[in-house]
Every structure is written in structure tokens, then in C-alpha cells.
Amino acid sequence: MLQRLLIALFGLIVCSPLSATEAPLLRISAGEWPPYLSARLEHQGPVAHLLRDLLAEEGYRVEFTFLPWPRAYAEAAAGRYDATAVWMHKDEREADFIERRPAR
């Protein structure tokens, strides 16, 4: 019985892919906002750490790029980054990041 179990486990290991598929990467632009968000802080600051952990739970890897704030926004709005962090809500920003769908 043990021999059959070992053969079955060996077969599963040999037949399974060699490496699991890598989690998709989200590229996020941000500005310096110490002590919350900064390229110079451990884990790039608590905000980056929190965002990275929350998105990892959803199956994503996260890479932050730190730029001057206006450039971080503009590059994300132009689609060169998947997102930008951390901004306060303004109605005019929605047009850059939220897809509008016509009412039915």
C-alpha cells in the first residue's frame, strides 16, 4: 500500500509543471511622502507595505516606482503604470482612471 502511494505521489510530482505560474505584476507610480511612502524607507514605507500585502492576498506582485508627484500621476494616467498611489479623491481625476460605461 505504501509503495503504491509513493508511486502515485512520484507520478504527480513528475507530471506537474516544474514551476507555478508567477503572480501578475502591478506597477504603481508614487511620490515621496515620508514617513508613509518613500523609496528610502524599509518596505518603502507602511503605505507601500500595506498595499503590497493586500494585493499579494489577491494574487498580485507589486513594484513601486517613485517619481515627482505630478509625473507619477501623469504617467499612470497615460497608461505607463497600472496605478498610482496615494491620492485624495477629486471628481476630475475619475476621468483619468475610472472607465465610464454608458447608461442602459
Helices and strands as residue ranges (DSSP letters): H 2-15, E 25-30, G 42-44, H 46-57, E 61-66, H 69-77, E 83-85, H 91-97
